[in-house]
Amino acid sequence: MDTLSSPAISSVAIDAQVERVKSFSTDINAPLNGLTVALLGEVGTPEEFDELRQRMRSQDQKHREGLQEIQSVLDDLLQNQIMEAMREKVEEEIKSQIDELVREQVAQCLKEHIPPALQDEFAMSKRELEELNLRLHNSESRRANGKLRSEKPNDALATMLMSDGSVSAAYPKDLKGLFSLDADTISALIKEYELPEPVVAEAARDRSRNLNRLMHFCGVRYQLVD
């Protein structure tokens, strides 16, 4: 699993914690400022001096407690919340990978427990099913293309699949695109769809004949005149 970067903590949560720290700092500094004024003033009787010394001890204790509270807030911010965000990040990554792990384990289990002959039979059946689906798709496309008419050149041309199950990038989107194919593109399509080799003749007649062949393959029912 890739190394996780430190996840982002909610800005609202951070702002709240910062405000708490500011509040503690204010609570600590206010009495210390008052104590500073007292120290700068005129020292009175021994009783007043003892009282001042007690106040200094009390403020020192409050100062220590305040610092501990600030440290506690920072610990919560830097540890608990970050760890929670990291835990959620880890759970998300585990969830995203678990399906792939299950598929790999199932595939390995089937490979170990299914006899090789049965595996070959399954692979053959899978290929036959793919070929059947391809032929069915092309048959339905030819039926749809057979309803197209030249007076509606912008009507969509149903797709024809190549032997690998994909559609050629050069395959036209409509009748207008089909009729405007140049000779080189027509020849390339004939090769991609594994039709009989293009006729080599005069350029104009060659294009017309090969376009007619391509139209027939796609199910378009009328032909260009040579």
Secondary structure, DSSP 8 states (H G I E B T S, - for coil): ----------HHHHHHHHHHHHHHHHHHHHHHHHHHHHHHS----HHHHHHHHHHHHHHHHHHHHHHHHHHHHHHIIIIIIHHHHHHHHHHHHHHHHHHHHHHHHHHHHHHHHS-HHHHHHHHHHHHHHHHHHHHHHHHHHHHHHTT--TT-TTSB------TTS---TT--SBHHHHHT--HHHHHHHHHHTT-S----S-HHHHHHHHHHHHHHHHT-------
